[in-house]
Amino acid sequence: MSLSPTLTIEDVAEIEGVCRDTVQTWIQRGELRAHNANKTASSRKPRWRITTESLQAFREARGNKPAELARMRRRRHVGAVRQYV
C-alpha cells in the first residue's frame, strides 16, 4: 500500500493563498479532511496533515458551479401614460 504525499497546514495555506487560521477553520468545519499526525492522541496541539487527494476533493467541492441560463424576459408594453393630479 503506497501512502499519498501529505501537506501541512502551512503548505495548504500557501497553495490556496490564505492564512493558516483559515485552513484550520476549514478542518474544524469538516470542509477539508485532515488527520492528526501526533504520536499520542492526548496531545493538546494537533499536527494536521492533509493528503493531496483531500485537497483536490476540497477544491472541487468549492469550485464554481455552472450558472443556469437566465430566461429572457419580455419587456412589458406600457402604452399611454396617464397623469394623475
C-alpha positions, 0 to 999 in steps of 0.5 A: 500500500503506497501512502499519498504525499501529505501537506501541512497546514502551512503548505495548504495555506500557501497553495490556496493563498490564505492564512493558516487560521483559515485552513484550520477553520476549514478542518474544524468545519469538516470542509477539508479532511485532515488527520492528526499526525501526533504520536499520542492522541492526548496531545493538546496541539494537533499536527494536521496533515492533509493528503493531496487527494483531500485537497483536490476533493476540497477544491472541487467541492468549492469550485464554481458551479455552472450558472443556469441560463437566465430566461429572457424576459419580455419587456412589458408594453406600457402604452399611454401614460396617464397623469394623475393630479 
